[in-house]
């Protein structure tokens, strides 16, 4: 059973989320402040974290930052107020995978978590059917069965779920110029059309993990005015 950590200081929201998530088959833990959120998040035992940014104690932005600093790849969905564009961007820059603005529908959150789970299973199912369960580029190997990226020394390179999905999509379209809208539609889903800043942030995160010099990428290159192209020299 997938585990979800819900972090919000509004009881009405946590009660509603807990009911809907448990009904959908998730095991749910509720905390209502940033300090407890960080303690729980750093355990690495959760599959998903639903994180409000405005919290007592340390805020959600700091929680996200410190979880990612510890190389914990738990899927993080941040909750923001309707007009807090700045906080949303900062949260994504620090490594959050997704966001929703308040007010939101609990069904939407359940749908997004299920979509992540489906994509993970999709990679594994397809790899078993056609035996193409690995991709290689440079000194790296992507294993679709284990959902892992490893270097030539078999060291695990920790990617968030969204970074992994983005990398796999680039590898499957190697050599093609991919526009931001195409990436949004195929990696995030049609609901995100127009949110191209999210693509740029995740590309930047991915470069930091696979490029020797992220400012002069060898693999994940920018095609100005069009988007990105993945190359393997």
PyMOL commands that set and color helices and strands:
alter all, ss='L'
color gray80, all
select helices_A, chain A and resi 11-23+34-41+60-69+85-93+106-130+161-172+180-188+190-192+196-210+214-216
alter helices_A, ss='H'
color red, helices_A
select strands_A, chain A and resi 3-7+27-31+48-52+75-80+98-101+134-137+140-143+148-151+156-157+177-179+220-223+227-230
alter strands_A, ss='S'
color yellow, strands_A
deselect
rebuild
show_as cartoon
